[in-house]
Structure formats: C-alpha cells, structure tokens
C-alpha cells in the first residue's frame, strides 16, 4: 500500500483567550490521534502505519486502541482464516531457518 503526503487541517474560529499554548498543542495532538484512530478503525491503515504516523511504538498504540475501543483482531476472520494465517507464518518461519 502506498501513501502520499497530505496535510489535514481544520479550523476552530473561537478559542478562549485563557487557553495556554501548551493546552492548544496538546489538543492538536489529540485531534491527530483521533484522526489516525478513525483510519485504523475502518481498516484504511494498518496498526504499524498508525504507530508510525503517531510516532509511537506498538505497545503505546495498543493502549490508545484500547481507549478508542478498537480491537487488535480482525473480527471478520473465521477460524479457518486464522488457521491458514498461522500455517503461513509457521511455513515462513521454517523456510528461513
């Protein structure tokens, strides 16, 4: 899957004067996180790509996914699909030994 760089922006026309720069930047990061989690929820990006976009490791991503109630598993997979994937991984591992 290839990606192109695009800037995502949104405008808030009224920000209270008492909001500090630090709080503003934290809110901006939270908005980015929500955008990336929405892409992940709809399977438009992988978990690895989501972690990369947020500049975090997979462990941190797992915690964020839990907050957003995003399952790390493909819930559409059947038992047979899962068994096939496991077999493919086992074959791949043995072929590299």
DSSP file (Angstrom, degrees, kcal/mol; ACC not computed):
  #  RESIDUE AA STRUCTURE BP1 BP2  ACC     N-H-->O    O-->H-N    N-H-->O    O-->H-N    TCO  KAPPA ALPHA  PHI   PSI    X-CA   Y-CA   Z-CA
    1    1 A X              0   0    0      0, 0.0     2,-0.3     0, 0.0    44,-0.0   0.000 360.0 360.0 360.0 131.8    0.0    0.0    0.0
    2    2 A X        -     0   0    0      2,-0.0     2,-0.4     0, 0.0     0, 0.0  -0.758 360.0-156.6-106.4 154.5    1.4    3.4   -0.9
    3    3 A X        -     0   0    0     -2,-0.3     2,-0.4     2,-0.0     0, 0.0  -0.937   2.8-153.7-127.6 147.9    0.8    6.7    0.8
    4    4 A X        -     0   0    0     -2,-0.4     2,-0.4     2,-0.0    -2,-0.0  -0.910  29.4-107.5-117.5 151.9    1.0   10.2   -0.3
    5    5 A X        +     0   0    0     -2,-0.4     2,-0.4     2,-0.0    -2,-0.0  -0.642  45.3 163.9 -81.5 128.6    1.7   13.2    2.0
    6    6 A X        -     0   0    0     -2,-0.4     2,-0.5     2,-0.0    -2,-0.0  -0.995  34.3-124.5-140.9 145.0   -1.3   15.4    2.5
    7    7 A X        -     0   0    0     -2,-0.4     2,-0.6     2,-0.0    -2,-0.0  -0.763  18.3-154.7 -91.1 132.9   -1.9   18.0    5.1
    8    8 A X        +     0   0    0     -2,-0.5     2,-0.3     2,-0.0    -2,-0.0  -0.934  23.2 169.0-106.9 123.4   -5.0   17.6    7.2
    9    9 A X        -     0   0    0     -2,-0.6     2,-0.3     2,-0.0    -2,-0.0  -0.939  15.1-178.4-132.5 155.3   -6.3   20.9    8.7
   10   10 A X        -     0   0    0     -2,-0.3     2,-0.5     2,-0.0    -2,-0.0  -0.973  19.9-131.5-146.3 159.4   -9.3   22.1   10.5
   11   11 A X        -     0   0    0     -2,-0.3     2,-0.5     2,-0.0    -2,-0.0  -0.935  11.9-170.0-120.4 132.7  -10.4   25.5   11.7
   12   12 A X        -     0   0    0     -2,-0.5     3,-0.1     1,-0.1    -2,-0.0  -0.986  10.6-162.6-114.7 119.0  -11.8   26.5   15.1
   13   13 A X  S    S+     0   0    0     -2,-0.5     2,-0.5     1,-0.2    -1,-0.1   0.760  73.2  41.2 -79.1 -24.6  -12.9   30.1   14.8
   14   14 A X        +     0   0    0      2,-0.0     2,-0.5     3,-0.0    -1,-0.2  -0.935  58.4 171.9-131.7 113.7  -13.1   30.9   18.5
   15   15 A X        -     0   0    0     -2,-0.5    -3,-0.0    -3,-0.1     0, 0.0  -0.977  40.4-112.6-116.4 124.0  -10.5   29.8   21.1
   16   16 A X    >   -     0   0    0     -2,-0.5     3,-1.7     1,-0.1    -2,-0.0  -0.215  21.2-125.4 -55.7 143.2  -10.9   31.2   24.5
   17   17 A X  T 3  S+     0   0    0      1,-0.3    -1,-0.1     0, 0.0    -2,-0.0   0.770 105.9  64.6 -62.1 -27.3   -8.1   33.6   25.5
   18   18 A X  T 3  S+     0   0    0      2,-0.1     2,-0.4     0, 0.0    -1,-0.3   0.576  74.1 109.1 -77.5  -7.5   -7.3   31.6   28.6
   19   19 A X    <   -     0   0    0     -3,-1.7     2,-0.1     1,-0.1    -4,-0.0  -0.561  67.5-136.8 -70.6 123.0   -6.2   28.5   26.7
   20   20 A X     >  -     0   0    0     -2,-0.4     4,-2.4     1,-0.1     5,-0.1  -0.337  17.0-114.7 -77.3 161.8   -2.5   28.2   27.0
   21   21 A X  H  > S+     0   0    0      1,-0.2     4,-2.5     2,-0.2     5,-0.2   0.886 118.4  54.9 -60.8 -39.5   -0.2   27.4   24.1
   22   22 A X  H  > S+     0   0    0      1,-0.2     4,-2.1     2,-0.2    -1,-0.2   0.923 109.8  45.2 -61.0 -45.5    0.7   24.1   25.9
   23   23 A X  H  > S+     0   0    0      2,-0.2     4,-2.3     1,-0.2    -2,-0.2   0.878 111.6  53.5 -66.6 -37.9   -3.0   23.1   26.1
   24   24 A X  H  X S+     0   0    0     -4,-2.4     4,-2.0     2,-0.2    -2,-0.2   0.925 110.1  46.5 -61.8 -45.7   -3.6   24.2   22.5
   25   25 A X  H  X S+     0   0    0     -4,-2.5     4,-2.1     1,-0.2    -2,-0.2   0.875 111.1  52.3 -66.2 -37.4   -0.7   21.9   21.3
   26   26 A X  H  X S+     0   0    0     -4,-2.1     4,-2.1     2,-0.2    -1,-0.2   0.905 109.5  49.4 -64.5 -40.8   -2.0   19.0   23.4
   27   27 A X  H  X S+     0   0    0     -4,-2.3     4,-2.1     1,-0.2    -2,-0.2   0.879 108.5  53.7 -65.5 -37.3   -5.5   19.4   21.9
   28   28 A X  H  X S+     0   0    0     -4,-2.0     4,-1.9     2,-0.2    -2,-0.2   0.916 109.1  48.1 -62.0 -43.5   -3.9   19.4   18.4
   29   29 A X  H  X S+     0   0    0     -4,-2.1     4,-2.6     1,-0.2    -2,-0.2   0.885 109.7  52.7 -64.0 -39.1   -2.1   16.2   19.1
   30   30 A X  H  X S+     0   0    0     -4,-2.1     4,-2.4     2,-0.2    -1,-0.2   0.875 107.6  51.9 -65.5 -37.1   -5.3   14.6   20.4
   31   31 A X  H  X S+     0   0    0     -4,-2.1     4,-2.0     2,-0.2    -1,-0.2   0.899 110.2  48.7 -65.5 -40.1   -7.1   15.6   17.2
   32   32 A X  H  X S+     0   0    0     -4,-1.9     4,-2.5     2,-0.2    -2,-0.2   0.923 110.7  50.9 -63.4 -44.2   -4.3   13.9   15.2
   33   33 A X  H  X S+     0   0    0     -4,-2.6     4,-2.7     1,-0.2    -2,-0.2   0.917 109.4  50.1 -59.2 -44.7   -4.6   10.8   17.3
   34   34 A X  H  X S+     0   0    0     -4,-2.4     4,-1.9     2,-0.2    -1,-0.2   0.888 110.4  50.5 -62.8 -39.5   -8.4   10.7   16.8
   35   35 A X  H  X S+     0   0    0     -4,-2.0     4,-1.9     2,-0.2    -2,-0.2   0.936 112.7  45.3 -63.1 -47.5   -7.9   11.0   13.0
   36   36 A X  H  X S+     0   0    0     -4,-2.5     4,-2.3     1,-0.2    -2,-0.2   0.898 111.8  52.1 -64.8 -41.2   -5.4    8.2   12.9
   37   37 A X  H  X S+     0   0    0     -4,-2.7     4,-2.8     1,-0.2    -1,-0.2   0.856 107.3  53.2 -64.9 -33.9   -7.6    6.0   15.2
   38   38 A X  H  X S+     0   0    0     -4,-1.9     4,-1.6     2,-0.2    -1,-0.2   0.913 109.0  48.7 -66.8 -41.4  -10.5    6.6   12.8
   39   39 A X  H  <>S+     0   0    0     -4,-1.9     5,-2.8     1,-0.2     6,-0.7   0.917 114.0  47.0 -61.2 -42.7   -8.5    5.4    9.9
   40   40 A X  H ><5S+     0   0    0     -4,-2.3     3,-1.9     1,-0.2    -2,-0.2   0.915 107.7  55.4 -65.8 -44.1   -7.4    2.4   11.8
   41   41 A X  H 3<5S+     0   0    0     -4,-2.8    -1,-0.2     1,-0.3    -2,-0.2   0.856 110.6  45.8 -57.6 -36.3  -10.9    1.6   13.0
   42   42 A X  T 3<5S-     0   0    0     -4,-1.6    -1,-0.3    -5,-0.2    -2,-0.2   0.213 115.0-117.0 -95.0  15.3  -12.1    1.5    9.4
   43   43 A X  T < 5S+     0   0    0     -3,-1.9    -3,-0.2     2,-0.1    -2,-0.1   0.790  77.0 129.5  56.7  33.0   -9.1   -0.6    8.3
   44   44 A X  S   <S+     0   0    0     -5,-2.8     2,-0.3    -6,-0.2    -4,-0.2   0.644  76.5  22.6 -88.4 -16.6   -7.8    2.1    6.0
   45   45 A X  S    S-     0   0    0     -6,-0.7    -2,-0.1    -9,-0.1    -1,-0.1  -0.952  85.8-111.7-140.1 161.3   -4.3    1.8    7.6
   46   46 A X     >  -     0   0    0     -2,-0.3     4,-2.3     1,-0.1     5,-0.1  -0.422  30.7-109.9 -86.2 166.6   -2.5   -0.9    9.5
   47   47 A X  H  > S+     0   0    0      2,-0.2     4,-2.6     1,-0.2     5,-0.2   0.895 120.6  54.2 -62.4 -40.1   -1.6   -0.8   13.2
   48   48 A X  H  > S+     0   0    0      1,-0.2     4,-2.1     2,-0.2    -1,-0.2   0.913 109.6  46.6 -60.0 -42.7    2.0   -0.5   12.2
   49   49 A X  H  > S+     0   0    0      2,-0.2     4,-2.7     1,-0.2    -1,-0.2   0.890 110.2  53.5 -67.2 -39.4    1.3    2.5   10.0
   50   50 A X  H  X S+     0   0    0     -4,-2.3     4,-2.0     2,-0.2    -2,-0.2   0.932 109.6  48.0 -60.6 -45.7   -0.9    4.1   12.7
   51   51 A X  H  X>S+     0   0    0     -4,-2.6     5,-2.3     1,-0.2     4,-0.7   0.911 112.3  49.9 -60.7 -42.5    2.0    3.8   15.2
   52   52 A X  H ><5S+     0   0    0     -4,-2.1     3,-0.7     1,-0.2    -2,-0.2   0.920 109.8  50.1 -62.3 -44.6    4.4    5.3   12.6
   53   53 A X  H 3<5S+     0   0    0     -4,-2.7    -1,-0.2     1,-0.2    -2,-0.2   0.851 115.6  42.6 -64.3 -34.4    2.0    8.2   11.9
   54   54 A X  H 3<5S-     0   0    0     -4,-2.0    -1,-0.2    -5,-0.2    -2,-0.2   0.494 108.6-126.5 -89.5  -3.9    1.7    8.9   15.7
   55   55 A X  T <<5 +     0   0    0     -3,-0.7     2,-0.3    -4,-0.7    -3,-0.2   0.925  69.4 118.1  57.7  48.4    5.5    8.4   16.2
   56   56 A X      < -     0   0    0     -5,-2.3    -1,-0.2    -6,-0.1     2,-0.1  -0.859  65.7-102.0-134.1 168.9    4.9    5.8   19.0
   57   57 A X     >  -     0   0    0     -2,-0.3     4,-2.1    -3,-0.1     3,-0.2  -0.442  38.1-102.5 -90.0 170.7    5.7    2.2   19.5
   58   58 A X  H  > S+     0   0    0      1,-0.2     4,-2.3     2,-0.2     5,-0.1   0.817 119.8  57.2 -64.2 -31.6    3.2   -0.7   19.1
   59   59 A X  H  > S+     0   0    0      2,-0.2     4,-1.5     1,-0.2    -1,-0.2   0.930 108.6  45.6 -63.8 -45.3    2.8   -1.1   22.9
   60   60 A X  H  > S+     0   0    0      1,-0.2     4,-2.0     2,-0.2    -2,-0.2   0.886 110.9  54.4 -63.4 -38.4    1.7    2.5   23.2
   61   61 A X  H  X S+     0   0    0     -4,-2.1     4,-3.1     1,-0.2     5,-0.2   0.903 103.0  56.1 -62.9 -40.4   -0.5    2.1   20.2
   62   62 A X  H  X S+     0   0    0     -4,-2.3     4,-2.0     1,-0.2    -1,-0.2   0.899 107.1  49.8 -58.2 -41.0   -2.2   -0.9   21.9
   63   63 A X  H  X S+     0   0    0     -4,-1.5     4,-1.8     2,-0.2    -1,-0.2   0.916 112.4  46.5 -64.3 -43.0   -3.0    1.3   24.9
   64   64 A X  H  X S+     0   0    0     -4,-2.0     4,-2.0     2,-0.2    -2,-0.2   0.902 109.7  54.0 -66.7 -40.4   -4.5    4.0   22.6
   65   65 A X  H  <>S+     0   0    0     -4,-3.1     5,-2.9     1,-0.2     4,-0.3   0.899 106.6  52.8 -59.6 -39.6   -6.5    1.4   20.7
   66   66 A X  H ><5S+     0   0    0     -4,-2.0     3,-1.2     3,-0.2    -1,-0.2   0.911 106.7  52.4 -61.9 -42.3   -8.0    0.2   24.0
   67   67 A X  H 3<5S+     0   0    0     -4,-1.8    -1,-0.2     1,-0.3    -2,-0.2   0.881 114.0  42.9 -59.3 -39.0   -9.0    3.8   24.8
   68   68 A X  T 3<5S-     0   0    0     -4,-2.0    -1,-0.3    -5,-0.1    -2,-0.2   0.367 113.7-120.3 -89.3   4.2  -10.8    4.0   21.5
   69   69 A X  T < 5 +     0   0    0     -3,-1.2     2,-0.6    -4,-0.3    -3,-0.2   0.905  58.4 154.6  55.7  45.7  -12.2    0.5   21.8
   70   70 A X      < -     0   0    0     -5,-2.9    -1,-0.2    -8,-0.1     2,-0.2  -0.922  40.1-133.0-104.6 122.3  -10.5   -0.7   18.7
   71   71 A X        -     0   0    0     -2,-0.6     4,-0.1     1,-0.1    -5,-0.0  -0.506   1.6-143.8 -74.2 138.9   -9.9   -4.4   18.6
   72   72 A X  S    S+     0   0    0     -2,-0.2     2,-0.3     2,-0.1    -1,-0.1   0.539  80.9  79.3 -77.1  -3.8   -6.4   -5.6   17.6
   73   73 A X  S    S-     0   0    0      4,-0.0     2,-1.1     2,-0.0    -2,-0.1  -0.790  88.6-116.5-107.4 147.1   -8.0   -8.5   15.9
   74   74 A X    >   -     0   0    0     -2,-0.3     3,-1.7     1,-0.2    -2,-0.1  -0.707  27.9-164.1 -77.2 104.2   -9.8   -8.7   12.5
   75   75 A X  T 3  S+     0   0    0     -2,-1.1    -1,-0.2     1,-0.3    -3,-0.0   0.523  81.2  65.9 -74.8  -3.8  -13.2   -9.7   13.8
   76   76 A X  T 3  S+     0   0    0      2,-0.1    -1,-0.3    -3,-0.0     2,-0.1   0.541  77.9 109.9 -90.9  -7.1  -14.3  -10.8   10.3
   77   77 A X    <   -     0   0    0     -3,-1.7     2,-0.2     4,-0.1    -4,-0.0  -0.422  59.9-143.6 -72.0 140.6  -11.9  -13.7   10.3
   78   78 A X     >  -     0   0    0     -2,-0.1     4,-2.3     1,-0.1     5,-0.2  -0.494  29.9-104.1 -90.5 169.7  -13.2  -17.2   10.5
   79   79 A X  H  > S+     0   0    0      1,-0.2     4,-2.6     2,-0.2     5,-0.2   0.899 124.7  52.8 -59.9 -40.4  -11.4  -20.0   12.4
   80   80 A X  H  > S+     0   0    0      2,-0.2     4,-2.4     1,-0.2    -1,-0.2   0.905 107.2  51.1 -63.8 -41.6  -10.3  -21.4    9.0
   81   81 A X  H  > S+     0   0    0      1,-0.2     4,-2.3     2,-0.2    -1,-0.2   0.929 111.9  47.4 -59.9 -45.1   -8.9  -18.0    8.0
   82   82 A X  H  X S+     0   0    0     -4,-2.3     4,-2.5     1,-0.2    -2,-0.2   0.911 110.6  50.9 -64.3 -43.2   -6.9  -17.8   11.2
   83   83 A X  H  X S+     0   0    0     -4,-2.6     4,-2.4     1,-0.2    -1,-0.2   0.895 110.3  50.8 -61.5 -39.8   -5.6  -21.4   10.9
   84   84 A X  H  X S+     0   0    0     -4,-2.4     4,-2.3     2,-0.2    -2,-0.2   0.916 110.2  48.9 -64.4 -42.8   -4.5  -20.6    7.4
   85   85 A X  H  X S+     0   0    0     -4,-2.3     4,-2.3     2,-0.2    -2,-0.2   0.917 111.1  49.8 -62.6 -42.9   -2.6  -17.5    8.6
   86   86 A X  H  X S+     0   0    0     -4,-2.5     4,-2.6     1,-0.2    -2,-0.2   0.916 110.6  50.3 -62.3 -43.1   -1.0  -19.4   11.4
   87   87 A X  H  X S+     0   0    0     -4,-2.4     4,-2.7     1,-0.2    -1,-0.2   0.905 109.6  51.2 -61.1 -42.3    0.1  -22.1    8.9
   88   88 A X  H  X S+     0   0    0     -4,-2.3     4,-2.3     2,-0.2    -1,-0.2   0.907 111.2  47.5 -62.4 -41.8    1.5  -19.5    6.5
   89   89 A X  H  X S+     0   0    0     -4,-2.3     4,-2.7     2,-0.2    -2,-0.2   0.920 111.8  49.7 -66.2 -43.6    3.6  -17.9    9.4
   90   90 A X  H  X S+     0   0    0     -4,-2.6     4,-2.5     2,-0.2     5,-0.2   0.930 112.1  48.2 -60.6 -45.6    4.9  -21.3   10.5
   91   91 A X  H  X S+     0   0    0     -4,-2.7     4,-1.9     1,-0.2    -1,-0.2   0.906 111.8  50.1 -60.9 -41.8    5.9  -22.2    7.0
   92   92 A X  H  X S+     0   0    0     -4,-2.3     4,-0.9     2,-0.2    -2,-0.2   0.917 110.7  49.2 -63.0 -44.0    7.6  -18.8    6.6
   93   93 A X  H >< S+     0   0    0     -4,-2.7     3,-0.8     1,-0.2     4,-0.4   0.927 112.8  46.6 -62.6 -45.1    9.5  -19.3    9.9
   94   94 A X  H >< S+     0   0    0     -4,-2.5     3,-0.7     1,-0.2    -1,-0.2   0.803 107.0  58.2 -68.9 -28.1   10.7  -22.7    8.9
   95   95 A X  H 3< S+     0   0    0     -4,-1.9    -1,-0.2     1,-0.2    -2,-0.2   0.696 105.3  50.8 -75.1 -17.0   11.7  -21.6    5.5
   96   96 A X  T <<        0   0    0     -4,-0.9    -1,-0.2    -3,-0.8    -2,-0.2   0.492 360.0 360.0 -96.3  -4.3   14.1  -19.0    7.0
   97   97 A X    <         0   0    0     -3,-0.7    -1,-0.2    -4,-0.4    -2,-0.1   0.478 360.0 360.0 -82.9 360.0   15.8  -21.5    9.3
